[in-house]
Amino acid sequence: MTSLPKYVKYVKYVTTADQDGHTRVPSGTRKCLLPEPRPARHDHLMAKNAPPRRLDDAALSDFLAQHAFGALATLKRDGRPHLSTVVYMWDPETREIRISTTEDRLKVKQIRDNPTASLYVSSADHWKFAVVEGKAELSEVTRTPGDEAGLAYLAAQQQRPEDEAEFLETIAAERRLYITLKADKLYGTALDIA
């Protein structure tokens, strides 16, 4: 029987103790023989197919309209991105992304400091994606049931709630507002896997 190819890896062990103070794993360095790493599962598929296909503006807009979840990237003070999963609505006519959130979220603070933001949206199989880049704007925060900000928030709903008074109370208690990301640039690709 032929054995798998092996490579040597040195693993450093540390001493650990259980509740009674007994040593569970001796400290020191041991030589371990491990199987060689295998290529990623989809490498063989990508080699057979064409390179990623660039999506045009219409295809990107359709793709964004078909999805509801994405990752919003805002900027921290040190310039690094902060990512958060969001539910969004895409308006193809105004080319705007709208995201409901609450005033206490970090993304709101970061947009107040720097409105530059991006939204990344991926297909379920991750072979297709779209990115919306632009400047984000914050609506007014609703604080009192039925205030102007709350009524504007209510008017923006795709479906009217059954109990509008209860809805206005809830969003005011949560300090809700909208983030509107105005698309300056759309881009994305699709990888056609046979």
C-alpha positions in Angstrom: 0.0 0.0 0.0 1.4 3.4 -1.0 1.5 6.0 1.7 0.5 9.7 1.2 3.3 12.2 0.7 4.2 13.8 4.0 5.8 17.0 5.1 7.3 17.9 8.4 5.7 20.5 10.6 7.1 21.5 14.0 4.4 22.3 16.5 5.1 24.0 19.8 3.1 22.6 22.7 2.5 24.6 25.8 1.8 23.3 29.3 -1.8 23.5 30.3 -3.3 22.5 33.6 -6.8 21.3 34.6 -8.8 22.4 37.6 -6.7 20.2 39.9 -3.4 21.5 38.6 -2.5 18.4 36.7 -0.5 18.9 33.5 -2.5 17.8 30.5 -0.1 18.5 27.6 3.7 18.4 28.0 5.5 21.6 26.9 8.2 21.5 24.2 8.4 21.2 20.4 7.4 18.0 18.6 7.9 16.9 15.0 4.6 16.1 13.4 4.1 14.4 10.0 1.1 15.8 8.2 -0.3 15.2 4.7 0.7 17.8 2.2 -1.9 20.6 1.7 -4.4 20.0 -1.1 -5.5 22.7 -3.6 -8.7 24.5 -2.9 -11.9 22.7 -3.8 -12.8 24.8 -6.8 -9.3 25.3 -8.3 -10.0 22.7 -11.0 -13.2 24.4 -12.0 -11.7 27.8 -12.5 -8.9 26.5 -14.7 -11.4 25.2 -17.2 -13.4 28.4 -17.6 -13.0 31.9 -18.9 -11.8 34.7 -16.7 -14.4 36.7 -14.7 -17.0 38.5 -16.9 -17.4 42.2 -16.2 -21.0 43.1 -15.5 -22.5 46.1 -17.3 -24.5 48.8 -15.5 -27.9 47.2 -16.3 -26.8 43.8 -15.1 -25.4 45.3 -11.9 -28.6 47.2 -11.2 -30.7 44.0 -11.8 -28.3 42.1 -9.5 -28.6 44.6 -6.7 -32.4 44.6 -7.1 -32.6 40.8 -6.7 -30.7 40.8 -3.4 -31.4 42.3 0.1 -28.2 41.5 2.1 -24.8 43.1 1.7 -21.7 44.2 3.6 -21.5 48.0 4.2 -17.9 49.3 4.5 -17.4 52.6 6.3 -14.1 54.1 7.4 -12.6 54.2 10.9 -10.6 57.2 12.0 -7.4 55.3 11.3 -8.5 54.7 7.7 -9.2 51.0 8.0 -12.6 49.8 6.8 -15.4 48.8 9.2 -17.7 46.1 7.7 -21.2 45.4 8.8 -23.9 43.1 7.4 -27.0 45.1 6.4 -30.4 44.7 4.8 -30.8 47.2 2.0 -33.1 48.4 -0.7 -31.9 49.4 -4.1 -33.7 52.2 -6.1 -32.5 51.8 -9.8 -34.1 55.1 -10.8 -32.3 57.3 -8.2 -29.3 54.9 -8.0 -29.4 54.9 -4.3 -29.1 52.2 -1.6 -31.2 52.7 1.5 -30.4 51.0 4.8 -32.4 51.2 8.0 -30.3 51.4 11.2 -30.3 52.9 14.7 -28.5 56.0 16.0 -26.2 54.1 18.3 -24.5 52.0 15.6 -20.8 52.5 14.8 -21.5 52.9 11.1 -23.6 56.0 11.8 -20.8 57.6 13.8 -18.3 56.8 11.1 -20.5 58.2 8.3 -20.9 61.4 10.3 -17.1 61.6 10.5 -16.5 60.5 6.8 -19.4 59.9 4.4 -17.3 57.7 2.0 -18.8 54.2 2.0 -19.2 51.1 -0.2 -21.7 48.2 -0.3 -20.6 44.7 -1.3 -23.3 42.2 -2.5 -22.5 38.6 -3.4 -24.5 35.9 -5.0 -25.3 32.8 -2.8 -22.6 30.8 -4.5 -20.1 33.8 -4.4 -19.3 33.5 -8.1 -21.0 36.9 -8.8 -20.7 40.2 -6.9 -21.5 43.9 -7.2 -20.1 46.9 -5.4 -21.7 50.3 -4.9 -19.3 53.1 -4.1 -20.4 56.6 -3.1 -21.2 59.1 -0.4 -23.6 58.2 2.4 -26.1 60.6 3.9 -28.0 60.2 7.2 -31.7 61.0 7.6 -32.9 62.7 10.7 -33.3 60.4 13.7 -36.9 59.8 14.9 -37.2 60.5 18.6 -40.8 61.1 19.3 -43.7 59.0 17.8 -45.1 60.9 14.8 -42.3 63.4 14.5 -41.3 64.6 11.1 -38.4 62.2 10.8 -40.7 59.3 11.8 -43.3 60.3 9.2 -40.6 60.5 6.5 -39.4 57.0 7.6 -42.9 55.7 7.4 -43.5 57.2 4.0 -40.3 55.4 2.7 -41.7 51.9 3.6 -42.4 49.7 0.6 -45.3 48.2 2.5 -47.4 50.3 5.0 -47.5 48.7 8.4 -50.9 47.5 9.7 -50.7 49.7 12.8 -49.0 52.9 11.9 -49.2 54.4 15.4 -47.4 51.3 16.9 -44.8 51.4 14.1 -44.1 55.1 14.8 -43.7 54.3 18.5 -41.3 51.4 17.8 -39.0 53.3 15.5 -38.9 56.3 17.8 -38.0 54.1 20.8 -35.3 52.5 18.7 -34.0 55.9 17.4 -34.3 54.7 13.8 -32.9 56.5 10.7 -32.0 55.8 7.1 -28.5 55.6 5.6 -28.8 56.6 1.9 -25.8 55.6 -0.2 -25.7 57.6 -3.5 -24.0 55.5 -6.1 -21.0 57.3 -7.7 -19.7 54.0 -9.1 -21.0 50.5 -9.7 -18.8 47.5 -10.6 -18.7 43.8 -10.3 -18.0 40.5 -12.1 -19.4 37.1 -12.7 -17.4 33.9 -12.9 -19.2 31.5 -15.2 -18.6 28.0 -13.8 -19.6 25.1 -16.1 
